[in-house]
Amino acid sequence: MLRDLEVDFLLTNDDGIDAYGLQALGQAIGAIGTMAMVAPDTVRSCCSHGVTTAEALQVVQINSVSWKVSGTPADCIRVAIKHLRIRPKWVLSGVNEGGNLGVDIHYSGTVAGAREAALMGLRSMAISQYLRRDRPRHWELTALRAIHAWSHLQSFELEPTEFWNINLPVVESTRVDLPLVQCRPEPQMLTYDFACVDQESSDQEPSDQGRSDQGHSDPAQWLKYRSNYQERPRSESLDVAQCFSGQITATRLSSKF
């Protein structure tokens, strides 16, 4: 029978066990406390709060404090608490590669990892790094800013099933203790559409495939999602605008109905 593993932090994510954000956070968090890591064995981005009930989950131990699971972030939290008997003081889900701002919270597996922990009565926080294609990524700095955010918020009281959603901005400065603002999520959706592509590949450019001369569609089409995250709608004082302006945003979320 497994014995309880008491740790300060349990880490998970939806980008997979080998993701830079998760590994950087694991390295940095080890300097301030004990930790265990239970994360998906592959990328599970945008899986929302899916859980696996009809199929068997494969759990592979990597070392004394790390496991990978063939499931979602919510699965990972369930396995960590119910099967591996990990007993954390905090659950940190992230650092996600990309923002989870506004309505992103409904699609995010990273946010769901924190939500599942909150449903179990654990103090939890989802942490995401907003990205820009024209700016380099510095995951070690990101991890330190994540710890700064946790340090600032860890003494705040949370209602049962409440948890934090943190988004880190992109700034030129290497300063760790960026200003942090508590704010509500942006309700306006990210604008998006779909374009036809030649085959199921993210490298393909839009084409006219799937459109016949008569204007009727062929039986099968390949569609590619298109959006511009940087141009998404935003309202002053809410999380998208605040994060885009260079501040760490902290939003209280609740898993209550």
FENQUI-V293414 format. One record per backbone hydrogen bond with DSSP energy under -1.0 kcal/mol. CO is the residue of the C=O (numbers start at 1). NH is the residue of the N-H. E is the energy in kcal/mol with one decimal. If there is no record, write none. Layout:
CO/NH/E ; CO/NH/E
//
This chain:
5/87/-3.2 ; 7/89/-1.0 ; 8/90/-1.5 ; 9/36/-2.1 ; 10/92/-2.6 ; 11/38/-2.6 ; 12/94/-2.8 ; 14/44/-3.5 ; 16/19/-1.8 ; 19/23/-2.4 ; 20/24/-2.7 ; 21/25/-1.9 ; 22/26/-2.5 ; 23/27/-2.1 ; 24/28/-2.3 ; 25/29/-3.0 ; 26/30/-1.2 ; 28/31/-1.5 ; 29/32/-1.7 ; 29/33/-1.0 ; 34/9/-1.8 ; 36/11/-2.7 ; 37/67/-2.6 ; 39/69/-2.1 ; 40/17/-2.4 ; 44/47/-1.1 ; 47/50/-1.3 ; 58/70/-2.0 ; 60/68/-2.5 ; 65/37/-3.0 ; 66/62/-2.8 ; 66/63/-1.3 ; 67/39/-1.9 ; 68/60/-2.8 ; 69/41/-2.2 ; 69/71/-1.8 ; 72/76/-2.3 ; 73/77/-2.1 ; 74/78/-2.1 ; 75/79/-3.0 ; 76/80/-2.7 ; 77/81/-2.3 ; 78/82/-2.8 ; 79/83/-1.6 ; 79/84/-2.9 ; 80/86/-2.9 ; 85/5/-2.4 ; 87/7/-1.6 ; 90/10/-2.2 ; 91/125/-2.1 ; 92/12/-1.7 ; 93/127/-3.0 ; 96/98/-1.5 ; 96/129/-2.4 ; 101/104/-2.4 ; 102/105/-1.6 ; 103/106/-1.8 ; 104/107/-1.5 ; 104/108/-1.7 ; 107/48/-2.1 ; 108/112/-1.4 ; 109/113/-1.8 ; 110/114/-1.3 ; 111/115/-2.4 ; 112/116/-3.0 ; 113/117/-1.6 ; 114/118/-2.2 ; 115/119/-2.3 ; 116/120/-1.1 ; 117/122/-2.5 ; 118/121/-1.8 ; 123/91/-2.3 ; 124/164/-1.8 ; 125/93/-2.9 ; 126/166/-3.5 ; 127/96/-2.6 ; 128/168/-3.1 ; 129/98/-1.4 ; 132/135/-1.6 ; 138/142/-2.5 ; 139/143/-2.5 ; 140/144/-1.7 ; 141/145/-2.2 ; 142/146/-2.2 ; 143/147/-2.1 ; 144/148/-2.1 ; 145/149/-2.3 ; 146/150/-2.5 ; 147/151/-2.9 ; 148/152/-1.9 ; 149/153/-1.7 ; 150/154/-2.4 ; 153/156/-1.9 ; 159/162/-2.5 ; 161/255/-1.5 ; 163/253/-3.1 ; 164/126/-2.7 ; 165/251/-2.1 ; 166/128/-2.0 ; 167/249/-2.2 ; 168/130/-2.2 ; 176/178/-2.1 ; 179/248/-2.6 ; 181/250/-2.3 ; 184/239/-2.3 ; 193/226/-2.5 ; 195/224/-3.0 ; 196/207/-2.6 ; 199/201/-1.9 ; 201/204/-1.3 ; 208/211/-1.5 ; 212/215/-1.9 ; 216/212/-2.3 ; 222/197/-2.4 ; 224/195/-2.0 ; 226/193/-2.0 ; 228/231/-1.2 ; 229/232/-1.5 ; 235/238/-2.0 ; 238/242/-2.3 ; 239/243/-2.6 ; 240/244/-2.6 ; 241/245/-1.2 ; 242/247/-1.9 ; 243/246/-1.6 ; 248/181/-2.8 ; 249/167/-2.0 ; 250/183/-2.0 ; 251/165/-2.1 ; 253/163/-2.4
//
